[in-house]
Amino acid sequence: MVAPNGYWKWKLFQHLILHLVLLCIAAIKPLVLLLGSDGVGWRGGLLNRFSVKATYEVRLAAPSLATDNVWEIIQRHRGF
């Protein structure tokens, strides 16, 4: 559905879809095949993978917005 240059191949599917839907598709940039596959990632973890450890590290590095002592205790708690 997408050409190597990153543009939609309209002739493959425009006759199958309503004009209003085509306008919605036109508003979405397709993936550029030369950049590799797309995927979901979390920038806080190693190799963009989510982990509880990385979450704690990100949370501890962030400036604290807590004004209550209970939240400060929870933030300092590193487990048993």
Secondary structure, DSSP 8 states (H G I E B T S, - for coil): -B-TTS-B-HHHHGGGS-HHHHHHHHTS----GGG-------TTSGGG---HHHHHHHHHHS-----SHHHHHHHH----
